[in-house]
Amino acid sequence: MADQGPQNIRWCEALYEARAPGLILYGRALGLSATESEDVLQEVFVTLLQLAAPPADPAGYCVRCFRNRALNYRRSLWRRVAREFEFQRWFEPASGESPREQAAMRCLADLPTEQREVIVLKIWNEHTFDEIGELLEISPNTAAGRFRYGIQKLRHCMRGNYDERWESTGGVVADLDAASPLAES
């Protein structure tokens, strides 16, 4: 990281005071919301503070940096929206799915992302909690907890959809009971 001395901070402060409102407006013109523009602005100034010395044209550099980050943000936003549409397609019923399978997919889709992610990695990708923890940069116990709470929510959701009939079929609930949190990791 560059020198964080008073000289480096002063030029950044002066640049921020002079350019921040205009850059937020520029972000709005590029299609960002006010809060998204402020987030991009913060990222730009964090980067500027890490420079060893002020650029030759600080104002021009700041605008170019802001524009690049704003466009990258928009591109990532559109990729995220596309992923969400793909995610919705994942959980749309296919022609050969039983009502029970459709209900299970709806229940899985309704879980918080963190729990759904761990369940999919554990059951369908056959990862251990150690592997999941490493992959998601969380502890294996956190992964196991997310799995356990997600499975509880799935059980509750499926019971709500099928009551005693679901239990009597053995269904997914019995299979989920067989998954032991930390013993198999």
N, C-alpha and C positions, 0 to 999 in steps of 0.2 A: 504494500500500500504506500502511496506517496506521502510526502511530508504534510502533516496536518497543522503546520504552524500557522500563526496569525496572518501571515502574508497570503497564503493559499486560501484561507477562509475568507479574507476581506474581498478579494476579487470575485469570488463566488457569491458572496452576499450582495455586492454591488450589482452583479449581473442578474441575480435573482430579483432584486428590487426593481430593476429596470425592465426586465423581460418577462417575468412570470405571467402577468395578466394577458399580455399579447400572445404568449405561447399557449395558454389555456384556450383562448379564443381560436387560435390556429388549430388546436386539437379538435375543437368543435367543428371547424370548417372541414377537417379531414374525416369527420363522421364519428368522433368519439363523444361520449357524454361528458358532462362537466367533471364528474368524479373520475372517469377514465383518463381525461386530460390531466387532472391533478396527479394521478398515479404515474403517468408517463413522465410528467414534469419532475416528480420526485426521483424517479429512476435516472433521469438525465443529470440532475444535480448531484446525486450520489456518485455517478460516474465522473463528473467534473471534479468533484472533491478528491478523487483518487488520482488525478493527473499530477505528475511531478511538477509541472509548471503550467501557467496559463497558455492556451493556444495563441497563435499569432493574431487571430481574429476571434476573440471569445464570443461575441454576439453571433457571428456567422456560424461558428462551430456549434454553438448551443442550438441554433435553429435547425441545422442539418441533423444533429444528434436527436433532437426532439422529433423531427419528421420521420427519421428512420425508425425510431422506437414506436412512434404512433402507427406507422404503416405495419410494422411487425405485429403490434398488438392487434390491429384490425385483422390481419391475415390469420393470426392464431385464434381470434374470436370466430371467424368464419369456419376455420377447421373444427373448432369446438362445436359449433352449431351443426356442422355436417356429421360429426361423430354422434351427437345427440339424436339426430334423425336416424342414423344407422342403428343406434341403440334401441330406438323405438321399434324399428323393423325386426330386430332380434326377438322381441317379445310379442310380436303379432302372431296370432295363431296360424299355423300351417294347416293345410286341408286335412291331414291325417291325424291330428292331435285330438286326444280325448279331452272331455271337459275337465278331468282331473289334472291333466298336463297343462292345460290352459290356465287353470287356477293356480297351479304351482308357479308358472311363469309370471303371472300377475303378482303373486306374493313376493317372488324374488325381485321383481322390478320395483316394488314398493319399499324395499329395504334401503336404509342409508347406504350411500356409495361405499363407505369403508367396510361395512359388514358384508355387502354383496361381493365386493372385490375379494375378500378373504375366503368367503364360501366358495366362490368360483375357482379360486386358486387351489383350495384344499380338496374339494370334491372332484371337479372336472379336470383339473390339471395335476392332481395328485402330488402337490407340494407339501412338505412338512412345515410345521409352524416356524422352525428355524429358517427354512428357505424363504417363507413368506415374509418373516421379519426382516431378513436381509434385503429382499427385493423391495419392500415398502419402507425400509429404513425405520422400523419400529421393533420393539422387543418381541421375542417369541410369545411371551405372556400376553402382550397387548393383542397380538394376532389371534391367540387362542380365545381371549375375551371377546373380541369382535365376532369370532366364529360362533362362540357359545351364545352370545346375545342375539346374533342373527338367526341362529337355528331356533332359539326360543320364539322369536317373532314369526318365523316361518311356520312353526308348529301351531302357534296361536291363530295365524291367518288361515292355515289349512283347516284347522278345526272349525273355524268360523264359517268356512265354505262348505264343509262336509260333515261336521258334527261327529256322531258316533260311526257313521258309515265309513268315514276316512280311517278311523282307528281299526275297524274290523277288517279292512282290506289289507292291512299291513303297510301299504303305500310307502310313500317317501318318509313319513315320520319314523317308521321302524328303521329304515335305512340310515336316517340321520342320527338315531340313537346309537347306532353302531360306531359312529365316528367319535373316537376318544380324543379330547383336546390335546393334551401334552404327552400322553403316554406313547403315541406313535410318532412324535416329531423326532 
